[in-house]
Amino acid sequence: MKKALFAAVGLVSVAPVVAHAQSSVTLYGIVDAGIGYVNNIKGGSVVQATSGRLSGSRWGFRGNEDLGGGLSAVFTLEGGFKANDGTSAQGGRLFGRSAYVGIAKSGVGTFTLGRQYEPLADLVAQYAGSGIWSPSTHVGDNDNLNQTFRINNAVKFRSDPIAGFTVDGMYAFSNQASGTGTGFGNNRAWGIAANYVHGPFSIGGGYVVLDHPNTTTNTSGAIGGTSTTNGDDYSGAFFYNLDGGVARQQIAAAGANYKIGKAIAGFAFSHTQLDYTDGSSRKFNNYDANLRYLITPATTLIGVYTFTDGRANNLPGTGGASLDPTWHQFTLGVDYALSKRTDVYVSATYQLAAGDASTRVGSTYRRIASIAYAGGASSTNRQVDVFTGIRTKF
C-alpha cells in the first residue's frame, strides 16, 4: 500500500514537469549601438551616435505549445527600441516589429494572424544586400527588402519546405466597412512569395501590393498611420516631396544565392511602382550584386553594389514633366565575432546620384544623394556614410 501511495505521489509530482516540457516560452533580443560619420547632411558633416544600424535593437517573446498530432500553437511578440536613448521604435508601438499568434502543423506549415512581415521579407530579402547587411539598403528602401514597414491585420500561411520549395502567402485587412470611401481597398495589402533550395543554390521571388497605404481616412488598416503619433510605418520612405498620397504600391522581387567554399554570392532584382492620388508615379528598378566571404571563422567580409534606375512621371509644379534619375551605391563591411552572441562591425557606403534631377528643392529638381538611415540627404549628388558598432544577442 505504501509503495502504491509513493508511486502515486511521484506521478503527481512529475506530471507538471512533463506538461511543462511540452511548452516553451523564450525571451530573446538584440542590442546594437555604435558611432557613425556622414560627410554631408544638408551641407554639413556629422559625427553621431547610432542605434540599430546593422540590426534593429529589439526584445521579444517567442512561444510554442505542443498540441499533439504534429500540431502546435505558436506566438511571437517583438518590440523595437533605440539603444542610444531607450525610446521605442516603430512609432512607439509596444510590439512594433511583430505581434502574432497561430497554429503550426509539422510537415505542412504555419498559419498566423496579427502584425507580421510581408512575404518578400520572409523568402526574398535574403538574396539582396539590404536583407543581409542593412547599410546597403536600396534608395529609400523603396522595395522594403530591409523591412521599413510591417503589415497589420495580416493573415498569413507559410509552408514547411517540401522537396526544397517553400511558399508564403498573406492577406491584410483594411478593417473598414465597404460603404465608407474606398471600403475594403482603403489600406489593405496582399502578397505571395516562394523559394527553392538545393544544396549550395537557392532562388526565390514574390510580389506584394499595398492599396492606399498612407491614407488619412483609415489609420487602422494594413499599414500604420500617417504620422509618428499614430505609429506610422510608411510615410517618409519615398521621394520627390510626395511622402503622402500613395494610391497603390507594387513590389516585385527575385534573387538567388550560390555558396562556393567560404563565399556566398548573391544577386537580386526588384521593381517598385508607386502610383499617387494626384496622377503622378514613381518607378524604381534595383539591381543588387552582393558577396560574403569568410576570411577567418570569426571574420566576414561583405561587399554590395546596387544600381537603381528610377522614373518619375507627371511631377508636380513642372506641367507634367518626367525625369529619369539613377543611383550607384557601393557598400563594404567587415563583421568580427567576439563570441557566438557578440560581434563588432565596420561599414562604409558611398552613393552617387546621376541621370536626371532626383529631388525637389524649392521650385527646382536637383540630383541629391541620400543613403538610407544615414540621418538625412546630402546637399549634393554624393554622400559617404561610415560607422562602427557592437551588437550582442540574448
N, C-alpha and C positions, 0 to 999 in steps of 0.2 A: 504493500500500500504506500509506504514511504517513497519507494522508488518511482511509483507512478506519479505521486504528488510532485516530487522533484523534477520529473520529466516534463510534467505539465507546466510548472513554473519556468523551466528552461525554454520551452517553446514560446511561452508568452513573452519572455524577455528578448528572444531572438527575433520574433515577428516584426517589431518596429524597425529593426536593423535591416531585415530583408526588404520590407516595403520601402525604406529609405534608399536602399541600393538601387531600386528601380527608377528613381527620380534623381535629377541633379539640377542645381542652380549654380551658375558660375559668375562670379564678379570679375570683370576684366577692364582693361583700359590702355590708353597710350597718353603719355605726356611728352610734348615736342616743343622745344623753345630754342631760340638762338639769337644771333646778331647778323644784320644784313646791311649792305651798301647798295644804293641805286644812284647812278651818275646823273640822272636828270628826271625830276618830277616837277612839272610846271616851271622848268627853267633852272632849278637848283638841285644840287646833290643832297643826299640824306644818308645818315647812319642811324639805324633804328633797331629796336628790339623786335624780334619776330616771334610768331606763335603758329605752330602747325604748318610750317611751310613745306615739310616733307610728308607728314601725316597729320591730319587734323586731330588735335588733342581731344580725347573722349573718355567716357566711362560708361559702363553698362552692365546689364544682367542678361544672361542667356540661360534658358531653362529647357529641360526635356523630361517628359514623363512617359514611361513605358506603359502603354495601354493593353498590351498583349496582341498576339496575332500579327506581329510586324507593324502595328500601329503605334504612334507616339504623338503626344501633344507637345508643341514647341512654342516658345515665345522669345522675343528679343526686345529689350528696352535700352536704348543707347542715346546718350546726350553728348553734345559737343560743347567745348569751352575754350577760352583763350588763356593759355598758360601765363602770358605776360601780365594780365590784370585780373584773372579769375572770373571774368564775366561769361555768361552763356553765349554760345554761338547759335547759328540758325535762327536768328531773330528773337532770341530769348526763350525758345521752347525748352521745356524740361528734358524731353527726349526727342530732340530735333533731328537726330541722324536716323533713328529707326524706332518704331513702336508698333509691333505686330504680334499676332498670335495665329496658330494654325495647327493643322494635322499633317503628319508625315506617314507615308506607307513605304516600308522598305522594298526596294526594287521597282517602285512606281514613281514617287516624287513627293513634293511638299506643297500643300495648299495653304496660303496665308492671307490674312486680312489686316489692314492698317496702313501706317506710313512706312513706305519702303523705297528701295532703289528701283529704277526702271530697268527693263531687260538688257539694254545696251551696257549699263554699268555692270550687270551680272556676268555677261558672257562675251562682250566685245572689247571693253575698255582695256583688258589685259594685253591687247595687241598694239596699243598706242602708247607713245611716250608719256602722255598725260595720265594714263592709267597705271603706269609702273613707277613714274618719277614725276611727282606733282609740279616741280619747277618748269617742266616742259609743256605745260598746259597750252592748248591751242588758243589763238587770239580770242580773248573774252570767254573762253570755254564755251564757244558757240555751239559745240556738239555735245556738251555735258558729259564728256568722257572723263572729266575729273569731278563729276557729281556736284556741280554748283547748286543744283536743286534736287530735292527728293519729291516723291509723289504721295499725296494724302489720299484717303478714301480708296485705297488700292486693294483689288482682289487679284491675287497672283498665283500661278501654278508653275513650279519648276520641276521638271522631270529628273529622276536619277539617271546617270549615264547608262545608255543601252547600246551595246555594240559600238561604244565610242561617241555616241550622239547624246547631246543634252538640249532640251527645248525649254524656253522660258516665255510665258505669255502673261500679260497684265491688262486689266481694265480699271480705270479710276473714275469714280462717280463725281459729277458736279454737285450733287446733293441739292439741286434746285428743281423746283416744280416745272413741268412742261409749259405752263401758262404764263411764266414770268420771263420776259425778254427773250433771249435765245434758248431758254429752257435747259434741257439735258446737255446741250452742247456748250453751255456757258461755263467754261473752266473744267473741262474733263480731259482725260488722257487715255491713250491705249498704246500698246506696243508688243512686239514679238521679236525674239532672237533665238539663235541656235548656234551651237559649235560642235566641232568634231575633233577628237584627239586620237592620234595613232602614233605610239612611240614618241619620237622627238618632235613630231609635227602636229600642229593644231591650227584650226581655221574656224572662223565664225563670222556671223553677220546678223544684222537686225534692222528694225525700223520702229520709230516712235513718233507719235503725233500728239501735240498739245493744242486744244481748241480754247481760244480766249484765255491764255494762261495768267495774264495780269489784269484781268477785268476789275473795275472798281465796284461792280454791282454784285459780285459773288466772291468774297474773300475766303469762304469756307469750302471752296472747291478743291480740285486735284492739286493745284499749285497754291502756295502761300499768298498772303495779301499783297497789296501794292505799296506798303511802307514797312519799315522795320518794326514799327509799333504793332503791326498786325502779324509779325512773324514772317516777313517776306523771304522767299527763297529766290525770287526770279528777277524782279526789275533791277536795272543797273548792270545787267550782264551783257548788254548789247550796245550798239554804236550809233553814230550819226545823230546824237541828241534825240533819239527816239527810244528811250528806255521803256515807255509805256505804249499802249495801244496795239499790242500784237494780236491779230485775229487768229493766226494759226502758225505754229512752228512745226516743221517736219525735219526729222533727222534720220538719215540712212547711213549706216557704217558697216565696214567689213575689215577684216585683217587676218594675219597669220603669223605664227611663230615657228621657228625651227631651232632646235638645240644641236650645237656642234661642239662636242667636247666641253670646254669650260665657257663657251659663249652661247648666248641666245640672241638670235637675230629676229627682228620683227618688222612688219610693215602694216600700216593701217591707212584706210581712206575713209573719209566721212564727207557727206554733203548735208548742209543745213540750209533750209529755206525759211525765211521769216516774212510773212505777209501781214502788213499793218492795216488798221482800220481806215487810214487816210488814203489807201490805194498804193502806197509805196511798198517796196520789198527789198530784202537783202538776201544774198546767196553767198555761201562760203564752201569752197572745196578745200579740204585739208589733206595733204599728202605727208605722211609721217613715216620716217625710217629711223629705227632705233636699234641699239646694240648694248647688251650687258655682257661683261666679261669678268670672270672670277680670277683676279690676279693672284690672290692667295685665298686659303679657306676663309679668311676674315675680311678680305678687301674686294669690293666690287666696283668696277669702273662702268659708268653709264654715259652713253652718247646718244643724242637725239637731234635730228634735223627735221623741221616741218616747213613746208611751203604752203601758204594759204592764199588761194586765188578767190578774190571777192568780186561781187557785183552789187551795185546799189542802183535801183531804178526809181524814177519819179521822186527825186529828192525834194524836200520842202524848201521853198524860197529860191528855187532855180528854174521855175517854169517847166518842171518835168524832166530835168537833165538826169543822165545816168553816168555813173563812174565805175571804174574797174581797178580798185586798189588790190595790192598784193603785199604779203608779208613773208620775210625769210626769218626763221628763228633757229638759233643754234644753242644747244644746252649740253654742258659737260658736268658730270658729277662723280664724286667718289664717296662711297659708304664703307665705314670700317666698324666691324662688330667687336665691341669690347667683351661681350658675353652673348648668350642666347637671347637675352632680353634687352640689352642696351647697345646702342651704336651711336657713332658720331659721323657727321657728314659735311661735305662742302659742295656747293653747286654754283655754277656761273651760267648766265643766259645772256645772249646778245640778240636783239631783234632789230630788223631793218624794214621800215615801211617804204614800199616802192609803188610803181604804177601810178594810177590817178590819185587825187587827193582822197583822204580817208575819213577825216573827222571835221565836223563843222566848228569853226571858231568865229564867233560873231556872224557876219554875213558871208563868209567865205569858207571853203573846204580846203583843209591842208593835210599833208602827209604827216601823221603822228604815230610814233611807236608807243605801244602800251603793253608791257609784259604782264600777264595775268598775276594778280595777287602781289605785285611789287609795291603797291601803295599809291599808284597814280600814273597818269600818262606823262610822257615826255613832251617837251615843247618843240621837239624836232622829230625827224623821221628815224632817229636812232635811240636805243636805250640799252643800258647794261645793268644787270642785277647780279650781285654776288652775295652769298650768305653762307653761314655755317651754323650748326646747331647740334644738340644732343637729343636723342629720343629714347625713351625707356617704356617697356611694355609690362603690364602686370596682369 
